[in-house]
Amino acid sequence: DPFAKLKKNVKIAKERIPAATQLFTPDWIVRYMVENSVGRLWLDGHPNDELRGGWKYYLDEAEQTPEVEAQLEKLREEYRNIKPEEIKVIDPCMGSGHILVYAFDVLMKIYTSAGWDQREAARSILRNNLYGLDIDDRAAQLAYFAVMMKARQYDRRLLTRGIQPNLFAIRESNQIDEAVVKYFHKGDPELKAAIESVIDDMRDAKEYGSIISVRSVDFERLYARFDEIAGEVDLTNKDFVFDDLLPVVRSAELLSTRYDVAVTNPPYMGGSGMNPKLSEFVKARYPDSKSDLFAVFIERCGEIAKSGGYQAMITQHSWMFLSSFEKLRERLLSFDIVNMAHLGARAFEEIGGEVVQTTAFVIRRNYIAGYKGEYCRLISPTTQRGKEDMFLAGENRFAAEQANFSKIPGCPVAYWVSEAMVSTFSKGISIDTISQYTGSQNITADNEKYLRFLWEVSSCRIGKEQHWVFYIKGGLFRKWYGNIELLVDWSPKAVDFYKSNPTSNLLAEKYRFKEGITYTELTSGVNSFRYLPPIAIFDKKGPCIVDVQNNEYCLGFFNSKVAAQYFKLLNPTITLQVKDVKNVPLIIDQKELPKVSEIAKENVAISKADWDSYETSWDFKRNPLV
């Protein structure tokens, strides 16, 4: 298990990265990505109903305004000039070549529709169209075999023709001997500069893979020198040149080139799993996406795709919502999201549970104002087959203008949200404009020592001026009132510890013992806000809003189904962060204010009576059955 050591806080070493990051992409998702990138590039310039009919995962363009349609027509005009042999497709994390094999099939249909013979087309695809890289040598060998076998279906004698596909295991330059480099450039200043540039860029390439940026050099000149050396008799250095230097140059050439289509299922690895060298590299080179390797590859694929080209990927869906990817989102929204299959959990049969939630998407590397993308919301089916069936049935589809995403705080990719809901963000106010929304919380740094349940402490020692005070810490799902059962040591000695200890934090005085609203940070997707009496302090697991104007009205709103929809929009994970609550637009209807406040007050009273019927409550009087 490549993750076993990670559980003991041992980072994933270079040698274990392939095993920790490889995942087989479901066949239908491969078809969706390739048909909507490689296929779309061709159909945009060469409409063909027969070709289109054979690609059942191809999504037609959403209906556009005349202005947008005119801009799209200009793009299509450019694509009309492209020939089949000019389409360059790369999978920078090719694994065993699953995506490239299907790209071969799509390209073959493009070639034959343009009048090519299948055997000639197969040779041209290997030479001119398909490119692939991987850090794992064994995966690259499998990809090589798979693509060659696919080509052989169209040309039986292909293996005797000496054609080498452009599929390589990335090689690093760390082990190349200085004497070999000198022999290669033989003092020629241009050759020397070019080969040294490549060697410098490819250092530690096995560590970083395709996220390395390689400067462009005169590769034709380098290959001409390799041809020269092939005819020389110096056997001492010759073998090293071809065994060590040539593979590095080939990898570097692919990494320095820009492609019409970049399509991949990138590796998933959170920042906590990265070894120090990789972590330092992504922080310096990809600050907007450093939280996870899949996000780094979203950025990198955008770099290697040409202007007007496509990137098609399947990744975790967290980049669409989480604050850690907000800058990445802002950058991506400056290009057209053509379409998306939002898969959610259980898109991969071998991965159970809700942990890995994914989305597949296609981005065109240009921007048309007012463009609408086509989004397929496939969250609800709980099986890989169920999601595919929903996609093919054309159900749950949305046409969304991505400019609307920028109107929502944090720019989440909320394609399913109505324009009416989006407009409330400009009309409403934030809760922190009518309250003291806490930017602070108490941290004891030693809960075993400083926290107690209230039944563990004598009642005469509990209270604002006493040794122990009530402590709000979230707790189980409960609305309106409750979960007041913990105490924290508030003696002068303990308070001094929270204030001075570097891993503790003392709650700011202006937030202590105030009336307001509290909630549980871990929500399980359901909001549970409660009335906060002015008797407590709190920590980050039970965030609190204090001194709230119209407290009951706000409490009622936050417990409503309407608020729940906003929370799902702003953060569809199970953690409801302070900023998410702040970003919900609050519209106070003066006409409904008294009625809503009264209903909320009644709900608090009912919930309090229920809470106090248990012996664990501070206000317990007697069991209601007695």
C-alpha positions as CSV (number, residue, x, y, z in Angstrom):
1,D,0.0,0.0,0.0
2,P,1.7,3.2,-1.2
3,F,-0.2,5.2,1.5
4,A,0.7,3.1,4.5
5,K,3.8,5.1,5.3
6,L,1.9,8.4,4.7
7,K,-0.3,7.5,7.6
8,K,2.8,7.5,9.7
9,N,3.7,11.0,8.3
10,V,6.3,9.6,5.9
11,K,5.9,11.6,2.6
12,I,5.5,9.8,-0.7
13,A,9.0,9.3,-2.2
14,K,9.8,9.7,-5.9
15,E,9.9,5.9,-6.4
16,R,6.4,5.5,-4.9
17,I,4.6,8.4,-6.7
18,P,3.4,6.2,-9.7
19,A,1.8,3.6,-7.4
20,A,0.2,6.3,-5.2
21,T,-1.3,8.3,-8.1
22,Q,-2.4,5.8,-10.8
23,L,-6.1,5.2,-11.3
24,F,-7.9,3.5,-14.3
25,T,-10.3,5.9,-16.1
26,P,-13.7,4.5,-16.9
27,D,-14.1,3.9,-20.6
28,W,-17.1,6.1,-21.1
29,I,-15.4,9.1,-19.5
30,V,-12.3,8.6,-21.8
31,R,-14.7,8.7,-24.8
32,Y,-16.4,11.8,-23.4
33,M,-13.1,13.6,-23.0
34,V,-11.6,12.6,-26.4
35,E,-14.8,13.1,-28.5
36,N,-15.4,16.5,-27.0
37,S,-11.8,17.7,-27.5
38,V,-10.1,15.9,-30.5
39,G,-13.5,15.3,-32.2
40,R,-14.7,18.8,-31.5
41,L,-11.6,20.4,-32.9
42,W,-12.2,18.7,-36.2
43,L,-16.0,19.1,-36.4
44,D,-15.7,22.8,-35.6
45,G,-13.9,23.3,-38.9
46,H,-15.2,20.3,-40.8
47,P,-18.9,19.6,-40.0
48,N,-19.8,16.0,-40.7
49,D,-23.0,14.4,-39.6
50,E,-21.8,10.9,-40.1
51,L,-18.8,11.4,-37.9
52,R,-20.9,13.3,-35.3
53,G,-23.4,10.4,-35.3
54,G,-20.7,7.9,-34.4
55,W,-19.5,9.8,-31.3
56,K,-22.3,9.1,-28.8
57,Y,-20.6,11.0,-25.9
58,Y,-20.2,14.2,-28.0
59,L,-22.1,17.1,-26.6
60,D,-23.5,19.7,-29.0
61,E,-22.9,23.3,-28.2
62,A,-25.4,25.0,-25.9
63,E,-27.6,27.5,-27.6
64,Q,-25.8,30.8,-27.9
65,T,-26.8,34.4,-28.6
66,P,-26.2,35.8,-32.2
67,E,-23.2,37.8,-30.9
68,V,-21.5,34.7,-29.4
69,E,-22.4,32.6,-32.5
70,A,-20.6,35.2,-34.7
71,Q,-17.5,34.9,-32.4
72,L,-17.6,31.1,-32.6
73,E,-17.9,31.3,-36.4
74,K,-14.5,33.2,-36.5
75,L,-12.9,30.4,-34.5
76,R,-14.4,27.7,-36.8
77,E,-12.9,29.6,-39.7
78,E,-9.4,29.0,-38.2
79,Y,-10.1,25.3,-37.6
80,R,-11.1,24.9,-41.3
81,N,-7.5,25.2,-42.3
82,I,-6.2,22.3,-40.1
83,K,-5.4,19.0,-41.7
84,P,-5.6,15.6,-40.0
85,E,-1.8,15.2,-39.8
86,E,-1.5,18.6,-38.1
87,I,-3.6,17.8,-35.0
88,K,-1.2,17.3,-32.1
89,V,-2.7,15.4,-29.1
90,I,-0.8,14.8,-25.8
91,D,-1.6,12.9,-22.6
92,P,1.1,14.2,-20.2
93,C,0.2,11.5,-17.6
94,M,-0.6,8.6,-20.0
95,G,-0.4,5.7,-17.7
96,S,-1.0,2.5,-19.7
97,G,-2.3,4.6,-22.7
98,H,-6.1,4.1,-22.3
99,I,-6.9,7.7,-23.5
100,L,-4.3,7.6,-26.3
101,V,-5.7,4.3,-27.7
102,Y,-9.2,5.9,-28.0
103,A,-7.7,9.1,-29.4
104,F,-6.2,6.8,-32.1
105,D,-9.7,5.6,-33.0
106,V,-11.1,9.1,-33.2
107,L,-8.2,10.3,-35.3
108,M,-8.6,7.3,-37.6
109,K,-12.2,8.3,-38.3
110,I,-11.0,11.9,-38.9
111,Y,-8.4,10.7,-41.4
112,T,-10.7,8.4,-43.3
113,S,-13.4,11.1,-43.5
114,A,-10.7,13.2,-45.2
115,G,-10.1,10.5,-47.7
116,W,-7.0,8.8,-46.3
117,D,-6.2,5.1,-46.7
118,Q,-6.3,3.4,-43.3
119,R,-2.7,2.0,-43.5
120,E,-1.3,5.4,-44.4
121,A,-3.4,7.0,-41.7
122,A,-2.1,4.6,-39.0
123,R,1.5,5.5,-39.8
124,S,0.7,9.2,-39.8
125,I,-1.1,9.1,-36.5
126,L,2.0,7.4,-34.8
127,R,4.4,9.9,-36.4
128,N,2.4,13.2,-36.2
129,N,-0.6,13.1,-33.9
130,L,-0.2,11.2,-30.7
131,Y,2.2,12.2,-27.9
132,G,2.5,10.8,-24.4
133,L,4.6,11.0,-21.2
134,D,4.7,9.3,-17.9
135,I,7.1,9.1,-14.9
136,D,6.6,5.4,-14.6
137,D,8.8,3.3,-17.0
138,R,6.5,0.3,-16.9
139,A,3.4,2.4,-17.6
140,A,5.1,3.9,-20.6
141,Q,6.0,0.4,-21.9
142,L,2.3,-0.6,-21.6
143,A,1.2,2.5,-23.4
144,Y,3.7,1.9,-26.2
145,F,2.5,-1.7,-26.6
146,A,-1.2,-0.7,-26.5
147,V,-0.9,2.1,-29.1
148,M,1.2,-0.1,-31.4
149,M,-1.3,-2.9,-31.2
150,K,-4.1,-0.4,-32.0
151,A,-2.1,0.8,-35.0
152,R,-1.5,-2.8,-36.1
153,Q,-5.3,-3.3,-36.5
154,Y,-5.1,-0.9,-39.5
155,D,-1.7,-2.0,-40.9
156,R,-0.6,-5.6,-40.3
157,R,3.0,-5.0,-41.3
158,L,3.4,-1.9,-39.2
159,L,5.8,-3.5,-36.7
160,T,8.3,-4.0,-39.6
161,R,8.2,-0.4,-40.7
162,G,10.5,1.0,-38.0
163,I,8.0,3.6,-36.9
164,Q,8.6,4.9,-33.3
165,P,5.6,6.5,-31.6
166,N,6.1,9.6,-29.6
167,L,5.4,7.9,-26.3
168,F,8.1,8.2,-23.6
169,A,8.9,7.6,-20.0
170,I,10.2,10.9,-18.7
171,R,13.9,10.7,-18.1
172,E,15.8,13.0,-15.7
173,S,19.3,14.4,-16.4
174,N,20.8,13.9,-12.9
175,Q,23.0,11.0,-13.9
176,I,24.4,12.3,-17.2
177,D,28.2,12.5,-17.1
178,E,30.0,15.8,-17.9
179,A,32.3,13.9,-20.3
180,V,29.4,12.7,-22.3
181,V,28.0,16.2,-22.6
182,K,31.4,17.6,-23.8
183,Y,31.6,14.7,-26.3
184,F,28.1,15.6,-27.5
185,H,28.6,19.4,-28.1
186,K,32.3,19.1,-29.0
187,G,32.9,22.8,-28.1
188,D,30.2,24.2,-30.5
189,P,28.8,27.1,-28.5
190,E,25.2,26.8,-29.9
191,L,25.1,23.0,-29.3
192,K,26.6,23.5,-25.8
193,A,24.0,26.1,-24.9
194,A,21.1,24.0,-26.2
195,I,22.1,20.7,-24.5
196,E,23.0,22.4,-21.2
197,S,19.6,24.1,-21.2
198,V,17.8,20.8,-21.7
199,I,19.9,19.1,-19.0
200,D,19.2,22.0,-16.6
201,D,15.5,21.9,-17.2
202,M,15.2,18.1,-16.9
203,R,17.0,17.8,-13.5
204,D,14.8,15.8,-11.1
205,A,12.3,15.2,-13.8
206,K,11.2,11.8,-12.3
207,E,10.2,13.8,-9.2
208,Y,8.1,16.4,-11.0
209,G,6.9,14.6,-14.2
210,S,5.1,16.7,-16.8
211,I,4.6,19.8,-14.6
212,I,8.2,20.8,-15.6
213,S,8.4,23.7,-18.0
214,V,11.2,23.2,-20.6
215,R,12.6,26.1,-22.5
216,S,12.5,25.7,-26.3
217,V,15.8,25.1,-28.0
218,D,16.8,24.0,-31.6
219,F,15.9,20.4,-31.2
220,E,16.5,19.7,-34.9
221,R,20.1,20.7,-34.4
222,L,20.4,18.4,-31.4
223,Y,18.9,15.5,-33.4
224,A,21.3,16.2,-36.3
225,R,24.2,15.8,-33.8
226,F,22.7,12.4,-32.7
227,D,22.7,11.3,-36.3
228,E,26.4,12.3,-36.6
229,I,27.3,10.4,-33.5
230,A,25.5,7.3,-34.9
231,G,28.1,7.1,-37.6
232,E,31.1,7.7,-35.3
233,V,33.3,4.9,-33.9
234,D,33.9,6.3,-30.3
235,L,32.2,3.4,-28.5
236,T,33.3,4.8,-25.1
237,N,30.8,7.7,-25.1
238,K,28.5,6.6,-27.9
239,D,26.4,4.2,-25.8
240,F,26.0,6.8,-23.0
241,V,24.8,9.3,-25.5
242,F,22.1,7.1,-26.8
243,D,21.2,5.4,-23.5
244,D,21.3,8.4,-21.2
245,L,21.2,11.7,-23.3
246,L,18.8,10.9,-26.2
247,P,15.8,9.9,-23.9
248,V,16.2,13.1,-21.9
249,V,16.2,15.2,-25.1
250,R,13.1,13.4,-26.4
251,S,11.2,14.0,-23.1
252,A,12.3,17.6,-23.1
253,E,11.1,18.2,-26.7
254,L,7.6,16.9,-25.9
255,L,7.5,19.1,-22.7
256,S,8.6,22.2,-24.7
257,T,5.9,21.8,-27.4
258,R,2.4,23.2,-27.4
259,Y,-0.5,21.0,-28.6
260,D,-3.9,21.4,-30.1
261,V,-5.4,19.1,-27.4
262,A,-4.1,18.1,-23.9
263,V,-6.3,15.3,-22.5
264,T,-5.6,13.4,-19.3
265,N,-6.6,11.9,-16.0
266,P,-3.9,13.5,-13.8
267,P,-2.5,12.2,-10.6
268,Y,-4.2,13.1,-7.3
269,M,-1.9,13.9,-4.4
270,G,-2.6,16.4,-1.7
271,G,0.1,18.8,-0.5
272,S,0.4,16.8,2.8
273,G,1.6,13.7,0.8
274,M,4.2,15.5,-1.3
275,N,7.9,15.0,-0.4
276,P,9.8,18.2,0.4
277,K,11.3,18.6,-3.0
278,L,8.0,18.3,-4.9
279,S,6.2,20.4,-2.4
280,E,8.7,23.2,-2.7
281,F,8.6,23.0,-6.5
282,V,4.8,23.3,-6.8
283,K,4.6,26.1,-4.2
284,A,7.1,28.2,-6.2
285,R,5.9,27.3,-9.7
286,Y,2.1,26.8,-9.2
287,P,1.0,28.9,-6.1
288,D,-2.6,29.0,-7.3
289,S,-3.0,25.2,-7.4
290,K,-0.4,23.9,-4.9
291,S,-3.0,22.2,-2.7
292,D,-3.2,19.1,-4.9
293,L,-1.2,17.7,-7.8
294,F,-4.4,17.3,-9.9
295,A,-5.0,21.1,-9.7
296,V,-1.3,21.7,-10.7
297,F,-2.0,19.6,-13.8
298,I,-5.1,21.7,-14.6
299,E,-2.8,24.7,-14.8
300,R,-0.1,22.8,-16.6
301,C,-2.4,21.4,-19.3
302,G,-3.6,24.9,-19.9
303,E,0.0,25.9,-20.5
304,I,0.8,23.2,-23.0
305,A,-2.5,23.6,-25.0
306,K,-2.3,26.1,-27.8
307,S,-4.3,29.3,-27.9
308,G,-7.7,28.2,-29.3
309,G,-6.9,24.5,-28.5
310,Y,-8.6,22.3,-25.9
311,Q,-7.8,20.7,-22.6
312,A,-10.0,17.8,-21.5
313,M,-9.6,16.3,-18.0
314,I,-11.2,14.3,-15.2
315,T,-10.2,15.6,-11.7
316,Q,-11.5,15.9,-8.2
317,H,-14.3,18.4,-8.1
318,S,-12.9,20.4,-5.2
319,W,-11.3,23.0,-7.5
320,M,-14.9,24.1,-8.4
321,F,-15.7,25.2,-4.8
322,L,-13.0,25.3,-2.2
323,S,-11.4,28.6,-1.2
324,S,-7.9,27.1,-1.6
325,F,-8.5,27.0,-5.4
326,E,-10.2,30.4,-5.8
327,K,-7.4,32.0,-7.7
328,L,-7.2,28.9,-10.0
329,R,-10.9,29.2,-10.6
330,E,-10.6,32.9,-11.5
331,R,-7.9,32.0,-14.0
332,L,-9.9,29.2,-15.6
333,L,-13.0,31.4,-15.9
334,S,-11.0,33.5,-18.3
335,F,-11.3,30.6,-20.8
336,D,-14.5,28.9,-22.2
337,I,-15.7,25.9,-20.3
338,V,-17.3,24.2,-23.3
339,N,-19.0,21.4,-21.3
340,M,-18.7,19.4,-18.1
341,A,-19.9,16.0,-16.8
342,H,-20.1,16.6,-13.0
343,L,-19.8,13.1,-11.7
344,G,-19.7,13.5,-7.9
345,A,-19.0,10.4,-5.8
346,R,-18.7,6.8,-7.1
347,A,-17.8,7.6,-10.7
348,F,-15.0,4.9,-10.4
349,E,-16.1,1.4,-9.5
350,E,-13.0,0.6,-7.6
351,I,-13.4,3.6,-5.3
352,G,-16.3,3.5,-2.8
353,G,-17.7,6.1,-0.5
354,E,-18.0,9.9,-0.8
355,V,-14.3,10.7,-0.4
356,V,-13.3,11.0,-4.1
357,Q,-15.8,13.3,-5.9
358,T,-14.9,14.0,-9.5
359,T,-15.8,16.1,-12.5
360,A,-14.8,15.7,-16.2
361,F,-14.6,18.9,-18.3
362,V,-13.5,20.4,-21.6
363,I,-12.0,23.9,-21.8
364,R,-11.3,25.8,-25.0
365,R,-8.2,28.1,-24.6
366,N,-9.9,31.3,-25.6
367,Y,-12.7,33.5,-24.2
368,I,-15.9,34.7,-25.7
369,A,-18.0,37.0,-23.5
370,G,-21.5,35.7,-22.9
371,Y,-20.6,32.1,-24.0
372,K,-22.7,29.4,-22.4
373,G,-21.3,26.0,-21.5
374,E,-23.3,22.7,-21.4
375,Y,-23.2,21.1,-17.9
376,C,-24.4,17.6,-17.1
377,R,-25.2,17.1,-13.4
378,L,-24.6,13.4,-12.7
379,I,-24.3,13.6,-8.9
380,S,-27.4,11.6,-7.9
381,P,-26.7,8.1,-9.5
382,T,-24.6,6.0,-7.1
383,T,-22.9,3.8,-9.7
384,Q,-20.6,4.3,-12.6
385,R,-23.2,2.8,-15.0
386,G,-26.0,4.9,-13.6
387,K,-24.0,8.1,-14.3
388,E,-23.3,7.0,-17.8
389,D,-26.9,6.2,-18.4
390,M,-28.0,9.6,-17.1
391,F,-25.5,11.3,-19.4
392,L,-26.7,9.4,-22.5
393,A,-30.3,10.1,-21.6
394,G,-29.6,13.8,-21.7
395,E,-31.1,14.3,-18.2
396,N,-30.1,17.0,-15.7
397,R,-28.4,19.3,-18.2
398,F,-27.8,23.0,-17.7
399,A,-26.7,25.7,-20.1
400,A,-24.8,28.3,-17.9
401,E,-23.0,31.5,-18.7
402,Q,-19.8,31.3,-16.7
403,A,-19.7,35.1,-16.2
404,N,-22.4,34.5,-13.6
405,F,-20.0,32.4,-11.5
406,S,-18.0,35.6,-10.8
407,K,-21.1,37.3,-9.3
408,I,-21.0,34.7,-6.4
409,P,-18.5,35.2,-3.6
410,G,-15.5,32.9,-4.2
411,C,-16.5,32.3,-7.9
412,P,-17.8,28.7,-7.4
413,V,-18.6,26.8,-10.6
414,A,-22.3,26.9,-9.8
415,Y,-23.8,26.1,-13.2
416,W,-27.1,24.8,-11.8
417,V,-28.0,28.0,-10.0
418,S,-30.8,30.2,-11.4
419,E,-30.2,33.8,-12.4
420,A,-32.7,34.8,-9.8
421,M,-30.6,33.2,-7.1
422,V,-27.4,34.7,-8.4
423,S,-29.0,38.2,-8.3
424,T,-29.7,37.9,-4.6
425,F,-25.9,38.2,-3.9
426,S,-26.0,41.9,-5.1
427,K,-29.3,42.6,-3.3
428,G,-28.6,41.0,0.1
429,I,-26.4,41.8,3.0
430,S,-23.8,39.8,4.9
431,I,-24.5,38.6,8.4
432,D,-21.3,40.3,9.6
433,T,-22.8,43.8,8.7
434,I,-25.5,43.3,11.4
435,S,-23.5,41.4,14.0
436,Q,-20.1,40.7,15.4
437,Y,-19.0,37.7,13.4
438,T,-16.2,36.2,15.3
439,G,-12.8,36.2,13.7
440,S,-11.5,34.5,16.8
441,Q,-12.0,31.3,18.8
442,N,-10.7,29.7,21.9
443,I,-8.1,26.9,21.6
444,T,-6.9,25.2,24.8
445,A,-4.3,23.0,23.1
446,D,-5.0,20.4,25.8
447,N,-8.7,19.5,25.9
448,E,-8.0,16.5,28.1
449,K,-6.8,18.8,30.8
450,Y,-9.0,21.9,30.4
451,L,-12.4,20.6,29.3
452,R,-15.1,18.7,31.4
453,F,-18.7,17.7,30.9
454,L,-20.9,19.9,33.1
455,W,-22.0,16.9,35.3
456,E,-18.4,16.3,36.2
457,V,-18.1,19.6,38.1
458,S,-19.9,20.9,41.1
459,S,-22.6,23.4,40.1
460,C,-21.3,26.0,42.5
461,R,-18.1,26.2,40.6
462,I,-19.8,26.9,37.2
463,G,-20.5,30.5,36.0
464,K,-19.0,33.7,34.5
465,E,-17.1,34.6,37.6
466,Q,-16.3,31.0,38.6
467,H,-13.5,28.4,37.9
468,W,-15.5,26.8,35.0
469,V,-17.6,28.4,32.2
470,F,-19.8,26.9,29.5
471,Y,-17.9,25.9,26.3
472,I,-19.6,25.7,22.8
473,K,-17.9,23.1,20.6
474,G,-20.4,22.2,17.9
475,G,-21.7,18.7,18.7
476,L,-24.2,16.4,17.0
477,F,-26.9,17.6,14.6
478,R,-29.4,19.7,16.5
479,K,-31.4,22.8,15.5
480,W,-32.6,25.8,17.5
481,Y,-31.2,25.0,20.9
482,G,-28.9,22.6,22.7
483,N,-25.4,21.0,22.7
484,I,-24.5,23.0,25.8
485,E,-22.8,20.4,27.9
486,L,-19.1,21.2,28.0
487,L,-17.2,23.4,30.4
488,V,-13.7,24.9,30.1
489,D,-11.3,25.8,32.8
490,W,-11.5,29.7,33.1
491,S,-9.3,30.1,36.1
492,P,-6.7,32.9,35.9
493,K,-3.9,30.3,35.5
494,A,-5.7,28.6,32.6
495,V,-6.6,31.8,30.9
496,D,-3.0,32.9,31.1
497,F,-2.0,29.6,29.5
498,Y,-4.4,30.1,26.5
499,K,-3.0,33.5,26.1
500,S,0.7,32.7,26.3
501,N,1.1,29.2,24.9
502,P,2.1,29.3,21.2
503,T,-0.4,26.5,20.2
504,S,-3.3,27.9,22.2
505,N,-5.6,30.9,21.6
506,L,-7.6,33.1,24.0
507,L,-11.0,34.1,22.7
508,A,-11.1,37.9,22.3
509,E,-13.0,39.6,25.2
510,K,-15.6,41.3,22.9
511,Y,-16.9,37.9,21.9
512,R,-17.2,36.3,25.4
513,F,-20.5,35.6,27.1
514,K,-22.6,37.2,24.4
515,E,-26.1,36.3,23.0
516,G,-26.2,35.1,19.4
517,I,-26.2,32.2,17.0
518,T,-24.0,29.1,17.0
519,Y,-23.7,26.1,14.7
520,T,-21.8,22.9,14.1
521,E,-18.9,23.3,11.6
522,L,-19.2,19.6,10.5
523,T,-22.6,19.5,9.0
524,S,-23.1,16.2,7.1
525,G,-24.6,18.5,4.4
526,V,-27.5,19.7,6.7
527,N,-27.4,23.1,8.4
528,S,-28.1,23.1,12.2
529,F,-28.0,26.6,13.8
530,R,-28.9,27.2,17.4
531,Y,-29.7,30.0,19.8
532,L,-26.6,31.0,21.9
533,P,-27.4,32.2,25.4
534,P,-25.1,34.8,26.9
535,I,-23.3,32.3,29.2
536,A,-20.5,30.8,27.1
537,I,-17.3,31.0,25.1
538,F,-16.5,28.8,22.1
539,D,-13.9,27.2,19.9
540,K,-13.7,26.7,16.1
541,K,-15.8,23.5,16.0
542,G,-18.7,25.6,17.3
543,P,-18.4,29.0,15.5
544,C,-20.6,31.7,16.9
545,I,-22.1,35.0,15.7
546,V,-22.8,37.4,18.6
547,D,-24.6,40.7,19.0
548,V,-26.9,39.9,16.1
549,Q,-29.6,42.4,15.1
550,N,-32.9,40.6,14.6
551,N,-31.3,37.5,16.1
552,E,-34.4,35.2,15.8
553,Y,-35.1,36.3,12.2
554,C,-31.5,35.4,11.2
555,L,-31.6,32.1,13.1
556,G,-34.8,31.2,11.3
557,F,-33.3,32.0,8.0
558,F,-30.1,30.0,8.6
559,N,-32.2,27.0,9.6
560,S,-34.3,27.2,6.4
561,K,-34.1,25.1,3.3
562,V,-33.4,28.3,1.3
563,A,-30.2,28.9,3.3
564,A,-29.3,25.2,2.9
565,Q,-29.3,25.8,-0.9
566,Y,-26.9,28.7,-0.5
567,F,-24.6,26.6,1.7
568,K,-24.5,23.8,-0.9
569,L,-23.7,26.3,-3.5
570,L,-20.9,28.1,-1.6
571,N,-19.4,24.9,-0.2
572,P,-20.8,21.5,-1.1
573,T,-18.4,19.7,1.4
574,I,-19.4,18.6,4.9
575,T,-17.5,21.5,6.6
576,L,-19.4,24.7,6.9
577,Q,-16.8,27.4,7.2
578,V,-17.2,30.9,8.7
579,K,-16.7,32.6,5.3
580,D,-19.5,30.4,3.8
581,V,-22.0,31.7,6.4
582,K,-20.7,35.3,5.9
583,N,-21.2,35.0,2.1
584,V,-24.9,33.9,2.2
585,P,-27.0,37.0,1.1
586,L,-29.4,38.0,3.9
587,I,-32.5,39.9,2.8
588,I,-34.5,41.2,5.8
589,D,-38.2,41.5,4.8
590,Q,-39.6,44.1,7.3
591,K,-43.2,42.9,6.6
592,E,-42.4,39.3,7.5
593,L,-39.9,40.1,10.3
594,P,-42.3,39.9,13.3
595,K,-43.9,36.6,12.1
596,V,-40.6,34.9,11.3
597,S,-39.1,36.0,14.6
598,E,-42.0,34.7,16.5
599,I,-41.9,31.3,14.8
600,A,-38.2,31.0,15.4
601,K,-38.7,32.0,19.1
602,E,-41.3,29.2,19.5
603,N,-38.9,26.7,17.9
604,V,-36.2,27.7,20.3
605,A,-38.6,27.3,23.2
606,I,-39.7,23.8,22.0
607,S,-36.1,22.7,21.4
608,K,-35.0,24.1,24.8
609,A,-37.8,22.2,26.6
610,D,-36.7,19.0,24.9
611,W,-33.0,19.6,25.8
612,D,-33.8,20.4,29.4
613,S,-35.8,17.1,29.7
614,Y,-32.5,15.2,29.8
615,E,-30.5,14.9,33.0
616,T,-27.4,16.1,31.1
617,S,-28.9,19.6,30.7
618,W,-27.8,22.4,33.1
619,D,-31.4,23.4,33.4
620,F,-32.8,19.9,34.1
621,K,-35.6,20.0,36.7
622,R,-37.2,16.6,36.5
623,N,-38.0,13.9,33.9
624,P,-41.2,14.8,32.0
625,L,-42.5,11.3,32.6
626,V,-42.5,11.8,36.4
